[in-house]
């Protein structure tokens, strides 16, 4: 019974991801939010692609990107919110267009963050960035 209950338990950040807990149940996190440095990058990429197709797909609040985050040449037509996200490797936003409100509030960039030729129609919040 405990395994069945675990399988349907919601991620701590369910309001932003709509996913169940994956990995260590005591963490209470899905693959998009998991801080596990050994999490599967391929599984993360698949979950991220699925997330982007959903209604709140441009909300990446507290996501933990395990490898290179490649958003090059994407147009965000809805509000994009990366608040509290962690990019463990390169974050590539080259030639990205943000057409609505955008937030990178409290984002942690542990690798290079490339915003070459990115366009922010409504501006962007880059307060409290963490860049070691």
C-alpha positions in Angstrom: 0.0 0.0 0.0 2.8 2.4 0.8 4.2 2.2 -2.8 0.8 2.9 -4.2 0.4 6.0 -2.0 3.9 7.1 -3.0 3.1 6.7 -6.7 0.2 9.2 -6.5 1.9 11.7 -4.1 2.2 15.2 -5.6 5.4 17.1 -5.9 5.9 19.9 -3.4 5.7 22.3 -6.3 2.8 20.6 -7.9 1.1 24.0 -8.6 4.0 24.8 -11.0 4.6 21.4 -12.6 1.5 19.2 -12.1 3.7 16.2 -11.5 3.9 13.4 -8.9 7.0 12.7 -6.8 9.8 10.9 -8.5 13.0 9.5 -7.0 13.4 9.8 -3.3 10.0 10.1 -1.7 11.4 12.0 1.4 12.4 14.8 -1.0 8.8 15.2 -2.2 10.0 16.4 -5.6 9.4 15.5 -9.2 12.2 15.2 -11.8 11.8 18.9 -12.8 12.4 20.0 -9.2 14.7 17.3 -7.9 18.1 18.6 -6.7 19.7 15.1 -7.2 22.9 15.8 -9.2 22.7 12.3 -10.7 19.2 12.7 -12.1 18.7 11.4 -15.6 19.2 14.3 -18.0 17.3 12.5 -20.8 14.3 11.9 -18.5 14.5 15.5 -17.4 14.4 16.7 -21.0 11.4 14.6 -21.8 9.6 15.9 -18.7 10.5 19.5 -19.6 9.2 19.0 -23.2 5.9 17.6 -21.8 5.7 20.4 -19.3 6.1 23.1 -22.1 3.1 21.7 -23.9 0.8 22.2 -20.9 -1.3 25.2 -19.9 1.4 26.5 -17.5 4.3 25.4 -19.6 6.3 28.5 -19.4 6.5 28.5 -15.6 9.8 26.9 -14.5 9.6 28.1 -10.9 12.2 26.3 -8.8 13.2 23.9 -11.6 16.7 22.4 -11.3 18.2 22.0 -14.8 20.8 19.2 -14.6 22.7 19.8 -17.8 22.8 22.4 -20.5 19.5 24.3 -20.7 19.0 25.1 -24.4 16.2 27.6 -25.1 17.8 29.0 -28.2 15.5 30.5 -30.9 12.3 30.0 -28.8 9.5 32.5 -28.7 7.8 32.7 -25.3 4.2 33.9 -26.1 3.0 33.7 -22.5 4.5 34.9 -19.3 7.8 33.1 -18.6 8.8 32.6 -15.0 12.1 31.0 -14.0 12.0 32.3 -10.4 14.2 30.3 -8.1 15.4 28.0 -10.8 18.9 26.5 -10.7 20.9 26.1 -13.9 23.7 23.6 -13.1 25.4 24.1 -16.5 25.2 26.5 -19.4 21.9 28.3 -19.8 21.4 29.3 -23.4 18.8 31.9 -24.2 20.4 33.1 -27.5 17.9 34.7 -29.9 15.0 34.1 -27.6 12.0 36.3 -27.7 10.0 37.0 -24.5 6.7 38.5 -25.6 5.1 38.8 -22.1 6.3 39.4 -18.6 9.5 37.5 -17.7 11.1 36.7 -14.4 14.5 35.3 -13.5 14.1 36.5 -9.9 16.4 34.6 -7.6 17.8 32.3 -10.3 21.1 30.5 -9.7 23.4 30.3 -12.7 26.2 27.9 -12.0 27.5 28.0 -15.6 27.5 30.5 -18.4 24.2 32.3 -19.0 24.0 33.4 -22.7 21.3 36.0 -23.5 22.9 37.2 -26.8 20.2 38.9 -29.0 17.4 38.0 -26.5 14.5 40.3 -26.8 12.3 41.3 -23.8 9.1 43.0 -25.0 7.7 43.7 -21.5 11.1 43.8 -19.7 12.4 41.2 -17.3 13.1 40.8 -13.6 16.6 39.8 -12.8 16.6 40.7 -9.1 18.6 38.6 -6.6 20.5 36.5 -9.1 22.9 34.0 -7.6 26.1 33.8 -9.7 28.9 32.2 -7.8 
